[in-house]
Each structure stands twice: as structure tokens, then as C-alpha cells.
């Protein structure tokens, strides 16, 4: 049995799938503070606040976004961010779908 080294991440807005890829870590703004997600994270559903999302991708690149609210769901090495508004931060490459 293979050991997972990354998890699937999808960032979805009301208009589109903004980003889809494989990540090794995610940091997102929960309403009570920032939270982190790594491979094999326990199942979780939580509301998100306003703030910065940082992704470290499986290809060793990093992406950062500014979001305005939404929800985060994590289950079975799959993370989904449903966000109201999102924009890339300076120095972060364009989104990939």
C-alpha cells in the first residue's frame, strides 16, 4: 500500500473552480484563528474568515491567496475551500485549474 505524500485541493468560488491541484500543506483563516492541514488530516468542516491562504504544492511551489469568507472541508486526503471572494497575492503565480 502506497503512503500518501500529498492531498487533493480544490478552491471553488460561486463563479468557477479557481484552483485544483495537489498540496502538502494548507494554512487557512478560520473564524477563531488560522488552521493548518497536512496529509492524512482528520475530517473537518469549518467556516473561514477573511485572511490569507497559503499552499505548499506537491511540486514544491507555493501559492498564496487573500479570501473573504467561506468554508473548508477536509476528508480522505481531499480539501475543498468554498470561498466567497479570492485574489492571488503578489509574487504568487496564476491559478491552475
N, C-alpha and C positions, 0 to 999 in steps of 0.2 A: 504494500500500500504506500503510495506516494505521500510525502509530507507537504502540506500547503505552505508556500512561502509568500503568497500574496492573496489578496481578496479582490473580488469584483466590486467596482464602484460606479454608480450612476448618479449624476446630478441632473435633476429634472426641474424645469420651470413650467409655468402654465402654458407657455408657448412652444417649448421644444425640449428635447434631450440635449442639455448643454454640454455634458461631458460623459464619456463612458470609457472605462479602462481598467487596469489592474494596479492596485496600490499595495504598499507595505505598511503605510501608516496614514492616518487621517486625524486631524485636530479640528474640532468644530465648536462654535459658540453655543453652548446650552443656555437655557434661561437662568441657571444658577451658577454658571461658570463654564469654562472650556473643558471639553472632554476629549479623550483620545481613543482611537480604535486601532487595534493591531490584528493580525491574522488570528483566527480562532476565538474572536471576541464572543462573549456571551450574548444571547439575543437581547435586543434593546429597541424600544421605541421612545423617543423623547422630542419635545418641542425645541426649536432652535431660536436663538435671539439674533440680534444684529451684531455682526463682527466678521472676523477673518476665518476662512477655511484654508488649512494648509494640507496639501497632499504630497507624500513622497511616493513616487510611482515605482513600479517593478523594474523599469528601465533606468533607475537611479536619477531621473529628472524630478524636479519639484514644480508644483503649480500652487498658486495662491489666489484666492478669490475673496471678495467682500460680498456678504449676503445680508439680506434683510428679512429674517424670519423664515419659518418653515418647520419641517420635521425631519428627523433622522431615524431610519430603521436599519438595524443590523441583525442578520440571521444567516447561519450556514455559510460563512465567508462571502457574504454579499452585503454591501452597504448601499443604501439609497437615500439621497438627500432630496427632499421635495422642498424647493425654495421659492419664495415669492419674487425676489429680485436678486440678481447676481451680476457682478462685473469682475474681470480679471484685474489683479493688482499689477502695478508697474514692475517690469522685469520677469513677469510670468508669461510663458508662451501662450499662444492662442489655444482655445479649447479644441478637443478632439472628440468626434462622435463616432 
